[in-house]
């Protein structure tokens, strides 16, 4: 166990599905991530809308200045630190880099097509993948994540060909992840839906989308309460998940006034909800690094002191990095 693991409070836990790892980011980033997580893992939402900014030649989250390429690199480092495969994260980083290159020559109204087949079930991924459809609007890239059930690589190949006109022979999920495409034509979302209905098990459901919007709107004070608390607890996320599951089961409950903060939700909501697999892995939190959010952290990953597993000597890692060369034996280590 590393120094960084020992210093993090045990109640601050995330999972592969929801990485509760935020440093000094705007609250809106956390609110958006929670809503997206609940939409996919607890609501099985057919579509989810979000956006990027394309500024200074890089795709960026609209609420913070970091390029998506840098965020992807941090995800790679985290996987290495956890002794887990980082193949998908490396492919996603390459995908962002490829999109950056293509968007430099994009025009207003151009489309973005990015396919994401599911990862291995052994790593907690679900029986569904995504096709991401985007539209270029000046500096804004408006995106829609479209969920496709029980897909196959062959079906993804067919969908990409029908949407882009490009024949591909990809064999692995990572081939799709590192190869998004900017299509220089004004593609409508209805056309994309029609193609995906022909190829996949996909059916738009506006009634379900509206139900989710109303529930998230009602839950906003609770989600905001979770996002603004620097010492977010695992049980608080459980409470949000169980509450949204209850509202989904009995929509009429949503006619009642929602609690204004998490403490007003009863103890029963703080039990662990059912496990769920998805596009970012399982909600199960075993062997997952605890949250890096701590008032005593020296940077976004906590204490910078670590022991090299090869030579046993103490090092100070570079700020905001999880991978470093040992200053004594020179080996590459996850700190």
Secondary structure, 3 states (H helix, E strand, C coil): CCHHHHHCCCCCECCCCCCCCCCCCCHHHHHHHHHHHHHHHHCCCCEEEEEEEEECCEEEECCCCCEHHHHHHHHHHHHHHCCCCCHHHHHHHHHHHHHHHHHCCCCCCCEEEEEECCCCHHHCECCEEEEEEEEEECCEEEEEEEEEECCCHHHHHHHHHHHHCCCCCCCCHHHHHCCCEEECCCCCHHHHHHHHHHHCECCCCHHHHHHHHHHHHHHHHHHHHHHHCCCCCHHHHHHHHHHHHHHHHCHHHHHCCCCCCHHHCCHHHHCCCCCCEECCEECCCCCCCECCCCCCCCCCCCCCEEECCCCCCEEECCCCCCEEECCCCCCEEEC
